[in-house]
Every structure is written in structure tokens, then in C-alpha cells.
């Protein structure tokens, strides 16, 4: 594969070059130490894979990724970084990175990421893949909660709001123009749909969903 090596530290580039040049299936077609050099090299050399240090001095890794995608939309980019925080990780994936490897990774892991990217696959370092799975599960849980809320009728949502605010059945009935018995029936339906079992749980749910504020 034709690979462009981008890192602003000469010592790091030298070490990466020694590792990559020892691999029969990897050809280093160019090197760059700044974002400007990297973008020029992408346009001129047409690499298949870019090993990109996203801590370049003249442009953020996110901006570099966006610019690369405009020049060569199909090129595979493996981000090499010291950043392992969730926010930066997701921004790089959104920008189009096909691999994300911390600089502390073992050489074999870096090579695996490069080869996966060359084959059109996505490689994520295990600790970062865990972040992605957790984020998916959190979003799925939020979606399930949203579906529960959507299952309430408009009247049930009104009753829930009043209950969470601390109103009694009689007070709710007076405000909504329905009988206290009807209010009680709505409360039972709400708690059944949301799988909640007390006023306290209803209040917590209403706060979490933004129906009321603490």
C-alpha cells in the first residue's frame, strides 16, 4: 500500500519509518511534518493510506481530516494520537478517520490498524472501542426512554406534569376539569407505561426528561 507518514516530530517519524519500511506490503511514498505539507503531499502523491499525527502545530487534527476528505475522499486515514478522551475521539470519527490508535500502542497494533484501513475496514484501539460501545448503549437507553415518553397520551403527560409538581388528585382534577378518579386512572396508566412504582420515581423521571425542573 502507498502510505503517507505525517508527524511533526522527526524522531517519531524516524521510528515509524523504520517500523513501516520493514513491512513488505507497505511503501512510504512521502512524509510531512506540518498540516500544510501533509495536504500538499496528499494532493500530489495520492496515497492510499495516511498515518496522521493529529497534534500538528499549524492546524487541528479535525481540520486536517476535513481538508483531506475534500482533496481525496476515498483515502484511508489512521489517526495517531496522544488524545484518548471521548470528545476528541468522536470528533475524529465524525471527520472521517478510519482508524484511531494512541501513540502508546504496540507496533503490532499500529500495523493492524494500517492494514485494516487499507482494506476499507475501521480499526479502533480496544480502550477507544469500549468508549464507542458505551456511547451506543447510552444512546440506546435514551432512545428507549424517549419511546416510553412518546407512549404517553397528551392527557397523561399533563397529569404526569402535575403529579411531578406535587399536586393531589383533587387539585389535578380541578385544574384539568376531570374527576379525581379519572386522574387516579391516568396515574395508574402512566406508571404502568413507564414501569415506575411511586411518586418519587415519577418526579425523577420528569426531571430527567426535562418535563419539570428541580
LINKASUL-V318953 format. One record per residue. SS is DSSP state (~ for helix, > for strand, _ for the rest). PHI is phi in whole degrees, -180 to 180 (none if undefined). OMEGA is omega in whole degrees, 0 to 359 (* if undefined). Layout:
ss:SS phi:PHI omega:OMEGA
ss:SS phi:PHI omega:OMEGA
//
This chain:
ss:_ phi:none omega:179
ss:> phi:-89 omega:187
ss:> phi:-121 omega:174
ss:> phi:-105 omega:183
ss:> phi:-103 omega:184
ss:> phi:-126 omega:175
ss:_ phi:-159 omega:185
ss:_ phi:-85 omega:178
ss:_ phi:-104 omega:183
ss:~ phi:-61 omega:181
ss:~ phi:-64 omega:179
ss:~ phi:-65 omega:179
ss:~ phi:-59 omega:180
ss:~ phi:-63 omega:179
ss:~ phi:-66 omega:178
ss:~ phi:-65 omega:180
ss:~ phi:-61 omega:179
ss:~ phi:-61 omega:179
ss:~ phi:-66 omega:187
ss:~ phi:-73 omega:181
ss:~ phi:-70 omega:178
ss:_ phi:-81 omega:181
ss:_ phi:-98 omega:184
ss:_ phi:-67 omega:185
ss:_ phi:-95 omega:182
ss:_ phi:-123 omega:177
ss:> phi:-120 omega:177
ss:> phi:-79 omega:184
ss:> phi:-95 omega:179
ss:> phi:-177 omega:178
ss:> phi:-134 omega:178
ss:> phi:-148 omega:180
ss:_ phi:-114 omega:178
ss:_ phi:-137 omega:178
ss:~ phi:-65 omega:180
ss:~ phi:-60 omega:178
ss:~ phi:-63 omega:182
ss:~ phi:-65 omega:181
ss:~ phi:-65 omega:177
ss:~ phi:-64 omega:181
ss:~ phi:-69 omega:178
ss:~ phi:-60 omega:182
ss:~ phi:-69 omega:185
ss:~ phi:-83 omega:189
ss:~ phi:-97 omega:180
ss:_ phi:52 omega:179
ss:_ phi:-70 omega:175
ss:_ phi:-89 omega:180
ss:> phi:-135 omega:175
ss:> phi:-120 omega:172
ss:> phi:-96 omega:194
ss:> phi:-115 omega:169
ss:> phi:-74 omega:186
ss:_ phi:-91 omega:176
ss:_ phi:-107 omega:182
ss:_ phi:-73 omega:187
ss:_ phi:-75 omega:189
ss:_ phi:-103 omega:180
ss:_ phi:-165 omega:179
ss:_ phi:-68 omega:179
ss:~ phi:-58 omega:179
ss:~ phi:-63 omega:181
ss:~ phi:-65 omega:178
ss:~ phi:-60 omega:179
ss:~ phi:-59 omega:181
ss:~ phi:-63 omega:179
ss:~ phi:-68 omega:179
ss:~ phi:-61 omega:181
ss:~ phi:-63 omega:178
ss:~ phi:-73 omega:181
ss:~ phi:-78 omega:182
ss:_ phi:-135 omega:185
ss:_ phi:-59 omega:187
ss:_ phi:-94 omega:183
ss:_ phi:-68 omega:178
ss:> phi:-89 omega:182
ss:> phi:-122 omega:174
ss:> phi:-103 omega:180
ss:> phi:-81 omega:177
ss:> phi:-112 omega:193
ss:> phi:-151 omega:170
ss:_ phi:-94 omega:183
ss:_ phi:-85 omega:176
ss:_ phi:-124 omega:179
ss:_ phi:-81 omega:187
ss:~ phi:-60 omega:186
ss:~ phi:-62 omega:181
ss:~ phi:-65 omega:181
ss:~ phi:-58 omega:182
ss:~ phi:-68 omega:178
ss:~ phi:-65 omega:178
ss:~ phi:-67 omega:177
ss:~ phi:-63 omega:179
ss:~ phi:-63 omega:181
ss:~ phi:-75 omega:175
ss:_ phi:120 omega:178
ss:_ phi:-66 omega:178
ss:_ phi:-102 omega:176
ss:> phi:-154 omega:181
ss:> phi:-145 omega:186
ss:> phi:-132 omega:176
ss:> phi:-73 omega:182
ss:_ phi:-67 omega:178
ss:_ phi:-83 omega:182
ss:_ phi:-67 omega:177
ss:_ phi:-71 omega:180
ss:~ phi:-53 omega:181
ss:~ phi:-62 omega:180
ss:~ phi:-69 omega:178
ss:~ phi:-64 omega:179
ss:~ phi:-64 omega:178
ss:~ phi:-62 omega:180
ss:~ phi:-64 omega:181
ss:~ phi:-64 omega:181
ss:~ phi:-68 omega:178
ss:~ phi:-64 omega:180
ss:~ phi:-62 omega:179
ss:~ phi:-63 omega:180
ss:_ phi:-95 omega:177
ss:_ phi:81 omega:180
ss:_ phi:-103 omega:178
ss:_ phi:-106 omega:176
ss:> phi:-121 omega:177
ss:> phi:-123 omega:175
ss:_ phi:-57 omega:188
ss:~ phi:-48 omega:182
ss:~ phi:-65 omega:179
ss:~ phi:-80 omega:175
ss:~ phi:-62 omega:177
ss:~ phi:-62 omega:177
ss:~ phi:-60 omega:181
ss:~ phi:-65 omega:179
ss:~ phi:-64 omega:180
ss:~ phi:-63 omega:179
ss:~ phi:-62 omega:178
ss:~ phi:-62 omega:181
ss:~ phi:-65 omega:178
ss:~ phi:-64 omega:179
ss:~ phi:-66 omega:179
ss:~ phi:-65 omega:178
ss:~ phi:-64 omega:178
ss:~ phi:-64 omega:179
ss:~ phi:-64 omega:178
ss:~ phi:-64 omega:178
ss:~ phi:-64 omega:180
ss:~ phi:-63 omega:179
ss:~ phi:-64 omega:177
ss:~ phi:-62 omega:180
ss:~ phi:-63 omega:179
ss:~ phi:-65 omega:180
ss:_ phi:-77 omega:179
ss:_ phi:-82 omega:174
ss:_ phi:-76 omega:179
ss:~ phi:-60 omega:179
ss:~ phi:-66 omega:179
ss:~ phi:-64 omega:178
ss:~ phi:-66 omega:177
ss:~ phi:-63 omega:180
ss:~ phi:-64 omega:179
ss:~ phi:-58 omega:180
ss:~ phi:-60 omega:180
ss:~ phi:-68 omega:180
ss:~ phi:-62 omega:181
ss:~ phi:-65 omega:177
ss:_ phi:-78 omega:176
ss:_ phi:99 omega:181
ss:_ phi:-74 omega:176
ss:_ phi:-81 omega:178
ss:~ phi:-59 omega:181
ss:~ phi:-65 omega:180
ss:~ phi:-66 omega:179
ss:~ phi:-65 omega:180
ss:~ phi:-60 omega:179
ss:~ phi:-64 omega:182
ss:~ phi:-71 omega:184
ss:~ phi:-96 omega:179
ss:_ phi:76 omega:177
ss:_ phi:-130 omega:183
ss:_ phi:-78 omega:176
ss:~ phi:-58 omega:178
ss:~ phi:-65 omega:178
ss:~ phi:-66 omega:176
ss:~ phi:-60 omega:180
ss:~ phi:-60 omega:179
ss:~ phi:-66 omega:177
ss:~ phi:-63 omega:179
ss:~ phi:-61 omega:179
ss:~ phi:-62 omega:180
ss:~ phi:-64 omega:180
ss:~ phi:-61 omega:183
ss:~ phi:-66 omega:177
ss:~ phi:-68 omega:181
ss:~ phi:-66 omega:183
ss:~ phi:-93 omega:182
ss:_ phi:56 omega:177
ss:_ phi:-113 omega:190
ss:_ phi:-131 omega:180
ss:_ phi:-157 omega:177
ss:~ phi:-61 omega:180
ss:~ phi:-59 omega:179
ss:~ phi:-65 omega:177
ss:~ phi:-62 omega:180
ss:~ phi:-63 omega:179
ss:~ phi:-60 omega:180
ss:~ phi:-63 omega:182
ss:~ phi:-63 omega:178
ss:~ phi:-68 omega:181
ss:~ phi:-62 omega:182
ss:_ phi:-88 omega:179
ss:_ phi:79 omega:179
ss:_ phi:-72 omega:172
ss:_ phi:-131 omega:176
ss:_ phi:-114 omega:180
ss:_ phi:-62 omega:*
//
